[in-house]
């Protein structure tokens, strides 16, 4: 059976309502690349389970599910405190400040962790953002 997103069966985002998903930073990263080659998967949503740890990567490229991303900065890893569903286009907050919108997901390191790619206007690493261990990460519509 073919994925409904890859098959083009959805003309719009089917997620009418959903709860926020949040967690806290457990690793702060300080790195960037101009040729990372992340391949965003086609589905617009992923389920995040409580206590799972995933990587947060920023890009200033216009990126959407199914596209490739090269220009990136590493923010860090976060542990999910309240699981749920995150969807491309969700706003991503760092301690209540919006840092960008969810662009998509790269599964390079699965099943260890998911690369969650955030599209932002200002490409900064976790250190440059002055992120700290325990800072809250929130995904919301």
Secondary structure, DSSP 8 states (H G I E B T S, - for coil): ---TTTTT--SS--------EEEEEEEE---EES---EE--S-SEEEE-TT-EEEEEEE-S---TT-EE--EEEEEEEEEEE-EEEETT-EEEETTEEEEEEEEEE-TTTTT--EEEEE-SS---TTTTT--TT-EEEEE-
